[in-house]
């Protein structure tokens, strides 16, 4: 059953990547949210609801799904809504990782290096956002950058390399998105954003269940 769910999740994700690459908007409109919905179902079937950390993992995925739906629109209002949804999702990830125990603080330096590289790569984003949208969008984007940075550091601090790798790939996805939207559009960006985003989410889920503590904190 689990392998079937993983197969469906992977199949829908690849369908979404193909739809984005080929410009099939109608196909993308269902494949993008369907990927996170399938990942949510897979995570549930793996036993996430049985633990406190797992419940927060499901919360993160649920807000990721909401963010995906919001970002299917191109307006600034939809972007703000998507940003808010993903921000809450990253906070939920941080709580989940804290519950797993951050017992490898030295590993956190990998997360710090990831964040530093992302900030260098996206150094023109905030100035560009401020020029075009003012403080109304600059502040939320800056807050979001801080929260996803915290998520990446916390993921590595768990000592589970798959969890850290997933967070790193997620950061890479958002960095590409920010540069493409606010600084310099690239023809390959939309496909790269979706591939790295989905792989990041998949690796976080896989890494979570590879963490020994993931089944030790039982919900009341």
C-alpha positions in Angstrom: 0.0 0.0 0.0 2.8 2.4 0.9 4.7 1.7 -2.2 1.6 2.3 -4.3 1.0 5.7 -2.6 4.7 6.6 -3.2 4.3 5.5 -6.8 1.1 7.7 -7.3 2.9 10.6 -5.6 5.9 10.3 -7.8 3.8 9.9 -10.9 1.7 12.9 -10.3 4.8 15.0 -9.5 6.4 14.0 -12.8 3.2 14.8 -14.6 3.3 18.3 -13.0 6.9 18.8 -14.1 6.0 17.8 -17.7 3.0 20.1 -17.7 5.1 23.0 -16.5 7.8 22.3 -19.1 5.3 22.0 -21.9 3.1 24.9 -20.8 0.0 22.7 -20.3 -1.7 25.1 -17.8 -4.9 23.1 -17.3 -2.9 19.9 -16.5 -0.7 21.9 -14.1 -3.8 23.3 -12.3 -4.6 19.8 -11.0 -1.2 18.1 -11.0 0.5 20.6 -8.8 -1.9 20.4 -5.8 -2.5 16.7 -6.4 1.2 16.0 -5.8 1.1 17.5 -2.3 -2.3 15.9 -1.6 -0.8 12.5 -2.5 2.3 13.2 -0.4 0.0 14.1 2.5 -1.9 10.8 2.1 1.4 8.9 2.0 2.7 10.6 5.1 -0.5 9.8 6.9 -0.4 6.2 5.9 3.2 5.9 7.2 1.9 6.7 10.7 2.5 10.4 11.1 -0.8 11.0 13.0 0.5 8.6 15.8 3.2 11.0 17.0 3.3 14.7 18.0 6.1 15.4 15.6 4.3 13.6 12.8 1.1 15.7 13.4 3.2 18.8 12.9 4.7 17.3 9.8 1.2 16.8 8.4 0.3 20.4 9.3 3.4 21.6 7.4 2.3 19.6 4.3 -1.3 20.8 4.6 -0.1 24.4 4.5 2.2 23.6 1.6 -0.8 22.3 -0.3 -2.6 25.5 0.5 0.4 27.5 -0.7 0.5 25.6 -3.9 -3.1 26.4 -4.6 -2.6 30.1 -3.8 0.5 30.3 -6.1 -1.4 28.9 -9.0 -2.6 32.5 -9.4 -0.2 35.2 -10.6 -1.6 38.2 -8.7 0.3 39.9 -5.9 -2.5 39.1 -3.5 -2.3 35.4 -4.4 1.5 35.5 -4.0 1.1 37.1 -0.5 -1.4 34.4 0.5 0.9 31.6 -0.8 3.8 33.2 1.1 1.8 33.2 4.3 0.8 29.6 3.9 4.3 28.4 3.3 5.6 30.5 6.2 3.2 28.8 8.5 4.2 25.5 7.0 7.9 26.1 7.7 7.1 27.1 11.3 5.3 23.7 11.6 8.4 22.0 10.2 10.5 23.7 12.8 8.2 22.5 15.6 8.3 19.0 14.2 12.1 19.0 14.1 12.3 20.4 17.6 10.2 17.5 18.8 12.6 15.1 17.1 15.4 16.7 19.2 18.1 18.9 17.8 20.9 16.6 19.1 23.5 17.3 16.4 24.2 21.0 16.8 27.5 20.8 14.8 25.4 19.6 11.8 23.5 22.9 12.0 26.6 24.5 10.4 25.6 22.8 7.2 22.3 24.5 7.4 24.0 27.8 8.1 26.2 27.3 5.0 23.1 26.5 3.0 21.4 29.7 4.2 24.5 31.8 3.5 24.8 30.5 -0.1 21.0 31.2 -0.6 21.3 34.7 0.7 24.3 35.4 -1.6 22.4 34.0 -4.6 19.3 36.1 -3.8 21.0 39.2 -2.6 19.2 41.4 -5.1 15.7 40.1 -4.2 14.8 42.4 -1.3 16.0 45.6 -3.0 14.1 44.6 -6.1 10.9 43.8 -4.1 11.2 47.1 -2.3 11.5 49.0 -5.6 8.5 47.4 -7.2 6.2 46.7 -4.2 7.4 48.7 -1.3 7.5 47.7 2.3 4.1 46.0 2.0 5.7 43.0 0.3 9.4 43.5 1.3 8.7 42.8 5.0 6.7 39.6 4.5 9.4 38.3 2.1 12.1 39.2 4.6 10.3 37.4 7.4 9.7 34.4 5.2 13.4 34.2 4.4 14.2 34.2 8.1 11.7 31.4 8.8 12.8 29.1 6.0 16.4 29.7 7.1 15.5 28.6 10.6 13.8 25.5 9.1 16.9 24.6 7.2 19.2 24.9 10.2 16.8 23.0 12.4 16.5 20.2 9.9 20.3 19.7 9.8 20.5 19.9 13.6 18.4 16.8 13.9 21.4 14.8 12.6 19.3 13.1 9.9 21.1 13.9 6.6 18.0 13.2 4.4 16.0 15.7 6.4 18.7 18.3 6.1 19.1 17.6 2.4 15.4 18.0 1.9 15.4 21.3 3.6 18.4 22.4 1.5 16.7 21.5 -1.8 13.6 23.3 -0.6 15.7 26.4 0.1 17.2 26.1 -3.4 13.7 26.0 -4.9 12.6 29.1 -3.1 15.8 30.9 -4.0 15.3 30.2 -7.7 11.6 31.3 -7.4 12.6 34.6 -5.7 15.3 35.5 -8.2 13.0 34.5 -11.2 10.1 36.5 -9.9 11.8 39.6 -8.6 15.2 39.9 -10.2 15.8 38.1 -13.5 13.3 35.7 -15.2 14.9 32.5 -16.6 13.4 30.2 -19.2 14.2 27.1 -17.2 13.2 28.5 -13.8 9.6 27.3 -13.5 10.6 23.6 -14.1 13.6 23.9 -11.8 11.4 25.4 -9.1 8.9 22.6 -9.2 11.4 19.7 -9.4 13.5 21.0 -6.5 10.3 21.9 -4.5 8.8 18.4 -4.8 12.1 16.7 -4.2 12.7 18.8 -1.1 9.3 17.9 0.3 9.8 14.2 -0.5 13.2 14.1 1.1 11.8 15.8 4.3 9.1 13.2 4.6 11.5 10.3 4.0 14.1 11.8 6.3 11.5 12.3 9.0 10.8 8.6 9.1 14.5 7.8 9.0 14.9 9.7 12.3 14.9 7.3 15.3 12.9 9.7 17.4 10.1 10.0 14.9 8.1 7.2 16.6 9.1 7.9 20.2 6.9 10.9 20.9 3.4 9.6 21.0 0.4 11.9 20.8 -1.9 11.9 23.9 
